[in-house]
Amino acid sequence: MANILVCDDDKDIVAAIEIYLQEDGHSIYKAYNGREALDILSKEEIQLVILDIMMPEMDGIETAEEIRKTSTVPIIFLSAKSEEEDKILGLNAGGDDYVTKPFSPAELTARVRSNLRRYTMLGSINEGASNNHIYNAGSLCINDETKVVTVDGEPVKLTPIEYNILLLLIKNKGTVFSTDKIYESIWNETPIATDNTVAVHIRHIREKIEINPGQPKFLKVVWGVGYKIEDL
């Protein structure tokens, strides 16, 4: 099971989440503002962060931006707001998922399991990779056995969701995937108004793999249809 950091200025919410997740066997680390969360992350091996957006001292957005400077650990945002703009703000800060308060224990634990599964798959290194697990598009290369992404031989650091989107596209070079199809494939949920969510992750991927994200060489948009990896 995983070490999970829960950060919310509402101690009752933190205590409730701790109960939910301990039932799944996880070890819970608790913080009540962003600075406490960063301090714990600097000392402990954390596999997932649950992070409230509205907090004193350092809010969740600032905290996520600091985490993303050094780590690809999954971040699930908690917020009392459900507007699409707030979700996009969280994703832009480096979040992987978003849960709106009030939430059910079943929803939260399901999202934790899903994000941990992606993170575990991305982090599992298996030496002795075979070519059957290597996908190329020009100088872009993914070794899906070692979970290593390189461009021109240089490693690229992706979050689990970014990795899975890129892998889906490169496995199907030249095929255009709609935003709904990408969301359904990666999040395993029925897509409802998910265009912006996918677009934010696509932008993050481009910033990491493209020399000029404004004129992408690898990850192309087909306007009005979706996205594809160019078959170079």
C-alpha positions as CSV (number, residue, x, y, z in Angstrom):
1,M,0.0,0.0,0.0
2,A,1.0,3.7,-0.4
3,N,2.2,6.6,1.7
4,I,-0.4,9.3,1.1
5,L,-0.1,13.0,2.2
6,V,-3.5,14.7,3.0
7,C,-3.3,18.4,3.2
8,D,-6.4,20.5,4.2
9,D,-6.8,23.3,6.7
10,D,-10.1,21.6,7.9
11,K,-8.8,19.0,10.4
12,D,-12.2,17.2,10.4
13,I,-11.9,16.6,6.7
14,V,-8.3,15.3,7.1
15,A,-9.4,13.0,9.9
16,A,-12.3,11.6,7.8
17,I,-10.0,11.0,4.7
18,E,-7.5,9.3,7.0
19,I,-10.2,6.8,8.1
20,Y,-11.4,6.2,4.5
21,L,-7.9,5.5,3.2
22,Q,-6.6,3.5,6.2
23,E,-9.3,1.0,5.4
24,D,-7.5,0.4,2.1
25,G,-4.3,-0.1,4.0
26,H,-2.6,3.2,3.2
27,S,-0.3,5.1,5.6
28,I,-1.5,8.7,6.0
29,Y,0.6,11.8,6.6
30,K,-1.3,14.9,7.6
31,A,-0.7,18.6,6.9
32,Y,-2.9,21.6,7.4
33,N,-1.2,24.1,5.1
34,G,1.0,24.0,2.0
35,R,4.2,24.7,3.9
36,E,3.6,21.7,6.2
37,A,2.9,19.6,3.2
38,L,6.2,20.6,1.4
39,D,8.1,19.9,4.6
40,I,6.7,16.4,4.8
41,L,7.4,15.7,1.1
42,S,11.0,16.7,1.7
43,K,11.4,14.1,4.4
44,E,9.1,11.2,3.5
45,E,8.6,8.9,0.5
46,I,5.1,9.9,-0.6
47,Q,3.2,8.2,-3.4
48,L,0.2,10.5,-3.7
49,V,-0.9,13.9,-2.5
50,I,-4.5,15.0,-1.7
51,L,-4.4,18.8,-1.6
52,D,-7.1,21.3,-0.7
53,I,-7.0,24.5,-2.9
54,M,-8.1,27.1,-0.4
55,M,-5.7,27.1,2.6
56,P,-3.9,29.8,4.7
57,E,-0.2,30.6,4.4
58,M,0.3,28.7,1.1
59,D,-2.7,27.6,-0.9
60,G,-3.0,24.4,-2.9
61,I,-2.1,26.0,-6.2
62,E,1.2,27.4,-5.0
63,T,1.9,24.1,-3.2
64,A,1.3,22.1,-6.3
65,E,3.5,24.3,-8.4
66,E,6.3,23.8,-5.8
67,I,5.8,20.0,-5.8
68,R,6.0,19.9,-9.6
69,K,9.5,21.5,-9.6
70,T,10.9,18.3,-8.2
71,S,8.3,15.5,-8.3
72,T,5.8,13.8,-10.6
73,V,3.8,12.3,-7.6
74,P,0.1,12.3,-8.4
75,I,-1.9,15.2,-7.0
76,I,-5.6,15.1,-6.3
77,F,-7.1,18.5,-5.7
78,L,-10.0,19.0,-3.2
79,S,-12.2,22.1,-3.6
80,A,-15.6,23.4,-2.6
81,K,-15.9,24.9,-6.1
82,S,-17.0,22.9,-9.1
83,E,-16.6,25.5,-11.9
84,E,-14.7,24.4,-14.9
85,E,-12.3,27.4,-14.5
86,D,-11.2,26.2,-11.0
87,K,-10.6,22.7,-12.3
88,I,-8.4,24.1,-15.1
89,L,-6.5,26.2,-12.6
90,G,-5.7,23.1,-10.6
91,L,-4.6,21.1,-13.7
92,N,-2.5,24.0,-14.9
93,A,-0.7,24.0,-11.5
94,G,0.2,20.3,-12.0
95,G,-2.8,18.5,-10.6
96,D,-3.8,15.1,-12.0
97,D,-7.3,14.8,-10.7
98,Y,-10.0,16.9,-9.0
99,V,-12.7,16.0,-6.4
100,T,-15.4,18.5,-5.4
101,K,-16.5,18.8,-1.8
102,P,-18.7,17.3,-0.5
103,F,-17.5,14.0,-1.9
104,S,-18.3,10.4,-1.1
105,P,-15.8,8.1,0.4
106,A,-16.3,5.7,-2.5
107,E,-15.5,8.4,-5.1
108,L,-12.3,9.6,-3.3
109,T,-11.0,6.1,-2.7
110,A,-11.7,5.1,-6.3
111,R,-9.7,8.1,-7.6
112,V,-6.9,7.4,-5.2
113,R,-6.7,3.8,-6.5
114,S,-6.8,4.9,-10.1
115,N,-4.0,7.5,-9.7
116,L,-1.8,5.1,-7.6
117,R,-2.2,2.5,-10.3
118,R,-0.9,4.9,-13.0
119,Y,1.9,6.0,-10.8
120,T,3.0,2.5,-9.9
121,M,3.0,1.5,-13.5
122,L,5.0,4.5,-14.5
123,G,7.5,3.9,-11.7
124,S,8.1,0.2,-12.2
125,I,11.5,-0.3,-13.8
126,N,12.1,-3.6,-15.4
127,E,15.7,-4.1,-16.7
128,G,16.3,-6.0,-19.9
129,A,13.6,-4.3,-22.0
130,S,12.7,-5.8,-25.3
131,N,12.1,-3.9,-28.5
132,N,8.4,-4.9,-28.4
133,H,7.9,-2.2,-25.7
134,I,9.7,0.6,-27.6
135,Y,7.7,3.1,-29.6
136,N,9.2,5.8,-31.8
137,A,8.1,8.9,-33.7
138,G,11.2,10.4,-35.1
139,S,13.5,11.4,-32.2
140,L,10.7,10.9,-29.7
141,C,11.0,7.5,-28.0
142,I,9.0,5.7,-25.3
143,N,10.2,2.5,-23.7
144,D,7.1,1.2,-22.1
145,E,8.9,-1.5,-20.2
146,T,11.3,0.9,-18.4
147,K,8.7,3.8,-18.6
148,V,11.4,6.1,-20.0
149,V,10.6,8.9,-22.5
150,T,13.4,10.5,-24.4
151,V,13.6,13.2,-27.1
152,D,16.9,13.3,-29.1
153,G,18.2,10.9,-26.4
154,E,17.5,13.2,-23.6
155,P,15.1,12.0,-20.9
156,V,11.7,13.7,-20.4
157,K,10.0,13.8,-17.1
158,L,6.2,13.3,-17.4
159,T,3.5,12.8,-14.8
160,P,1.6,9.5,-15.0
161,I,-1.4,11.0,-16.9
162,E,0.9,12.8,-19.3
163,Y,2.8,9.6,-19.9
164,N,-0.4,7.6,-20.5
165,I,-1.8,10.1,-23.0
166,L,1.5,10.2,-24.9
167,L,1.7,6.4,-24.9
168,L,-1.8,6.1,-26.2
169,L,-1.1,8.4,-29.1
170,I,2.4,7.0,-30.0
171,K,1.1,3.5,-30.0
172,N,-1.4,4.6,-32.6
173,K,0.7,6.9,-34.7
174,G,-1.2,8.8,-37.3
175,T,-4.6,8.0,-35.7
176,V,-6.6,11.0,-34.5
177,F,-8.1,10.7,-31.0
178,S,-10.9,13.0,-29.9
179,T,-10.7,14.6,-26.5
180,D,-13.6,12.4,-25.4
181,K,-11.8,9.2,-26.5
182,I,-8.6,10.3,-24.8
183,Y,-10.4,11.0,-21.6
184,E,-12.3,7.8,-21.7
185,S,-9.2,5.8,-22.4
186,I,-7.0,7.4,-19.7
187,W,-9.4,8.2,-16.9
188,N,-11.7,5.2,-17.5
189,E,-14.7,7.4,-17.0
190,T,-17.6,8.7,-19.2
191,P,-16.4,12.0,-20.7
192,I,-18.6,15.0,-19.8
193,A,-17.3,18.4,-20.8
194,T,-13.7,17.2,-20.7
195,D,-12.2,19.2,-23.6
196,N,-10.3,21.6,-21.4
197,T,-9.1,18.9,-19.0
198,V,-7.5,17.0,-21.9
199,A,-6.2,20.2,-23.5
200,V,-4.3,21.3,-20.4
201,H,-2.5,17.9,-20.3
202,I,-1.7,18.1,-24.0
203,R,-0.2,21.5,-23.5
204,H,2.0,20.2,-20.6
205,I,3.2,17.3,-22.8
206,R,4.1,19.7,-25.6
207,E,6.0,22.0,-23.3
208,K,8.2,18.9,-22.4
209,I,8.7,17.2,-25.7
210,E,8.6,20.0,-28.3
211,I,11.3,22.4,-29.1
212,N,8.6,25.0,-30.0
213,P,5.3,24.0,-28.3
214,G,3.5,26.7,-30.5
215,Q,4.6,24.8,-33.6
216,P,4.7,21.2,-32.5
217,K,6.6,18.6,-34.5
218,F,5.3,15.5,-32.7
219,L,1.9,16.1,-31.0
220,K,-0.4,17.6,-33.6
221,V,-3.9,19.0,-33.3
222,V,-6.5,18.2,-36.1
223,W,-8.9,21.1,-35.6
224,G,-12.4,20.1,-34.7
225,V,-11.4,16.4,-34.5
226,G,-8.7,15.8,-31.9
227,Y,-5.0,15.0,-31.4
228,K,-2.4,12.6,-32.9
229,I,1.2,11.8,-32.9
230,E,2.7,12.5,-36.3
231,D,4.0,9.4,-38.0
232,L,7.4,10.8,-38.8
